Amino acid sequence: MNGGKTQDPHDTRLKELFGNREAFVSLLRDCVKAEWADDLDEENLKPSEHSFILQDFKKKEADVVYEGTLNKGAKKVIFYILLELQKKVDYRMPYRLLLYIVEILRQYYNQSDEKARARKDFKFPAVFPMVFYVGSRKWTVPLNLREMFYGHERFGENLINFKYALVDAKDYDGGSVEGFGSRLLKVMMLLEKSTSYAGIWETILAYVDEIMQLTAEEYRILSMAVEIFGEIYGQTGNSLEEIIKQNTAEGVKSMLVDVYANAKNYEKILRKEGEKRGEDREKKKAEKKALAEKTESIKIMLEMGDSVEKISKVMKHPIEGVEKIKAGLKS
């Protein structure tokens, strides 16, 4: 069940991030904190080309699938990461994950040897589901599928169930990412918390020493992410790649300081322009209200028989305007 690419910039950024094996392993060890994470055979861990996103959700989410083994074993484990791209919390999440897990198992079964799957010792690979959430709202969805069923308390283990691991990007700060095994994941998690373009460059500036130690592939992913954030915030033209090409660390930091300052100034200008537009809207709204009130007063005076000339003088309104209102009363 191959899924097509979505156009959401979060999709591209996060799929590239978790397509990096070291970042993915760090996600398991440093965020999921699974006991078995240290038993991963990292050399056997590889991303899958398959996507299991259903057609109805292609504009809302993306996924990353990894295949691997534990303890130098031959038995496959499949790691399924759902990248939750919606701003709103979706309470159907356990059900959606169930559909994807079933598709993974269905594919594995269909691709297995017919004789092998008929044997008593045939086993499915373990499928470990995860959700990586980048929304701003608190995640209040049950982590267990069972809780989506009426009467789950009564029927207990007789109901189908699994628990997925949740990684909420907004729960991480400079302190909680400090010990991450992947520098790339560390920086990217902090970028996910940024609420402005200036905030992106502030983070880059704070972690520039570690950024300059990234591998070429990690650096490519980070540079691409910064460009995407620029598109999201409507500010382009600053290339992290061009900045890092400076010969000295001092030169890089100097340029980053300038980019950060320019981003702050630009956001200040945008904020002032927004405030001015708001003031203009309020002014027009007040003028429209005042005109409506004046028009009602003119109508009352006309109905009382006052002359157009008197009304114009009292209400300080052009004669032609009063006559127009009078004509409207007759129509």
N, C-alpha and C positions, 0 to 999 in steps of 0.2 A: 504494500500500500504506500507507494511513493507519493509524498506531498510536494506540491509546487512551492516556489519561494514566495513569501509574502513581501509586501513593500514597506512594512513598518521598520523604521530605522533601529528600533530596539531589537528587532529580530536579527538583523545583520550583526549588530554590535555584540549581542550576547551569544549568538551562535559561533562567532569567531572566537570569543573569549573562551567558551567551554569546549571549543574544538582543539584548544591547546591542552595537551595531556597533563602537563604539570599543574595548570590552573584547575583542571578537573579533579585531580588527585587531592589538591589542596582544599577544594570544595568539600570533598568527602571527609578528609581528616580534620580540617579546621572549622568547618561550618556544621556539617552533619554530625561530626564527632562519633562516627560509627566504630564500635569496638573492633570490627574485622578489617577496618581500613588499612591497618598496618600489615595485614596479610595479603594485600593486593599484589598480584604479579604484574608490576608496572610495565615490564617489557612486553607482556601479552595484551595489555589494555589498548584498545583501538576504537576510534569512533566508527559508527555504522553509517552507511550511506542512506539508510532507510529513515523515513519520517512517517509518523502514524497519525498526524493531525487530520481530523475529520473536516470535510468540506465546509461545514457550518461554522467552524472556528478558525479558518485560515487567516482571517483578518484580525484575530484577537490573540493568537498565541503561536508559538513555534516550539519545536522540541529538539533535543539532542539525545542521541542514543549511543551508548558505549557497550562494547562486549569485552569481557575479561574473565580471569580465573583467580582463585585464591589458593595460597599455599602450594604453588607449583603444580596444581591439580589440572585435570583435563576437563572437569565439569564447568560448563559455561555459566557465567553470571551476566545478566543484562541490566544495565543501569539506564533508567529512563528519566530524563529531566524535562519537565514541562516548563517552558519559559512563559510566565504569565504576564502578558503585555497590556492587559486591560487596567484602566485606572480604578474601576469599580471592582469590589470583591465579588466573585462568582460563587454562589453557594452550591452550585452543581459540581464543583471540583472533584469530589470523590467519585461521582458517577462518571464524569469525563475520563478520569484516570482509569476507571474500570474498563471502559471501552477500549482505551489504548492498550492496556495490559492484555485484554482478550485478543486484540489484533496481533500483538507480538507473539503470543502463544500459538495463535492460529497459523501465523507464518512459519514459526519454528516447526510445528507439527506437519504442515504441508510440505516443508522442505526436507523433512527427515525421511530416512529409508523406510519404505513401507513395512518390511519385515522387522526392522528394529523397533518401530513404534508399536508393534503387536506383541512384543515380548513383555514378560512380567517386570523386568528391571528397567523398562523405559521410563525416563524421567524428563520432565521439562526443566529448562534452566531457571534459576531463581531470577525474578524480575523485581528490581528495587526501584520503586517510584519516588521521585522528588519533584518539588515545585520550587522554582526560583521566582520570587515575587518582587516586582519593582514599583508597585503602586504606593500611593501616599497614605491610603486608609489602613486602619488596623485590620489584620487578618483574623477573622472570627469564624472561619469555616471549620467544621469538624475535621480532624485529621484521620478519623476512622470511617471507612465506608459504612460500617454497621449502623452508625448513628443516623444514617439517612432513611432507615427503615422504621415504620411504625412498629411498636412493640418490641424493639431490639433489646430492651431490658429483660423482657420475659423469655425471649427465644435464645438469647446469648450466643453461644458458639455454634448453634445450628444455622445461623445466618452467615452468608458469605461475607468475608471481611478482609481488609488489609489496612495498614497504616502507612501513610506516605510521610516523607521527611520534608519539612518546610524550611526554606532559607529565605528570610525576609531581608532584603538589602538595606532597608532603613534602620535595622537593628544594629548595624555595625558602625563603629567610629574608629578614630586613630588608635585608641587603646586596644580594642577588641581584634584589630587586624594585625597588631604588631608582630605576633608570632607566626603569621601565615607562612607556609612553605613556599608559596608562589608570590614573588614580588608583583607580577602582573595582576593576579587576583586581588592582592592587597590594594593596589592603586585603583583598580577598576571598581572595587566595592565602594571606595570613598567617592569616586566620581559619580556613582549612582545616587549618592546622597546630595549632590550639588543641586541647588535650586536656581542657579544663574550661570551665565557664561563666565562671569568673573570668578565664580566659585570653582569652576573647572580649572582655570589657570592658577588659582590660589593653591589648589591641591597639587597640581603639577609642580609648582614652585616649591612646595613643602617637601615633596618626595623626589626632587630632581636627582639627588645623589643615587638613589636606588634605581630610578628610571634609566640612568646612564649605564647601569649594569645589566640591563635586560638583554636577552639574546636578540638576534635580528628578527626572528619570527615574533617574539613577544613585543618587540618595539613596533613592528608593522601593525599588530593588532591594536596596540594602544594609540598609535598615530591615527589609525582609521577611526577609532572610537572618538577621539578628540574632534576630528573633522565632522563626524555625525552629530556630536553635541553642538558644534558650531551651526550646523544646518537647523537643528531643533530650536536653538535660541536666536536664529536669524542673524548670526554674526560669522562671517567667513573671511578667509584671507590670511589667517594665522596658521602656519604650518609647523607642527611640532617637529616634523622631520627636518625642516630647514633650520630651525632653532638649534636642534641637537647637533647639527653639522658644524657648529662653531668649534674652533680648535681647543678652547680651554673651558674648564668648568666655570670660571669667572665670567667668561663671555656668554655662556649659556644662561647663567643666572641673571646677568644684566638684561639680556633680551627678554627673559621671562618676566622680570619685574616691569619692563616697559609694556609688554602685552597685557599683563594683569592690570596695570594702571589705566591703559587705554580702554580695556573692557569695563572697568569700573566707571570711567568717565562717560563712556557710551551709554551705559545703563542709567547713569544719572541724567543724561540728556533725554533718554527715552522716558524716564520717570516724570521729568518736568513737562515733557510734551503731553504725556498722558494726563497729568494734573491739569494742564491748560485745556486739553480737550474736554475734560470733565467739567471744568469751570464754564467753558463755552456752552456745553450742553445744559448746565444748570441755568445759565443766563437766558438761553433761548426758551427754556421751559418756563422760567419766571415771566419772560416777556409775553409768551403765548397765553399764560394764565391771566396776566394783567389785561391783555387785549380782549380775552373772552369775558372778563368781568366788566370791562368798559362797554363792550358790545351789549351785554345784558342790560346795563344801566341806560344806554341810549335807547334800546327797545322800549323800556318802561316809560321813559320820558316821551317818546313818540306816541305811545298808546295813551298817555295822559293829555296829548294834544299840544305839547310844546313845539315851537317852530324849529325848523332845521337850523336857523341862524343862532337861536338861543342855545340849543343843545351843543352846537359846535363851539360856542364861546365858553359855556359852562364846563363841558367835558374836554376842552382843548383838543378837539378832534377835527380834522379837515371837513369842510362842508360836503365835498364830494363823497367822503367816507360815510357821513351821516345819511346822505341821500341814497347811497347804495344799500345801507341797512334798512332804510325806509322802504325801498323798492322790494327788498326781500320779504318784508312783512306783508306786502300786498299780493305777492305771488303765491 
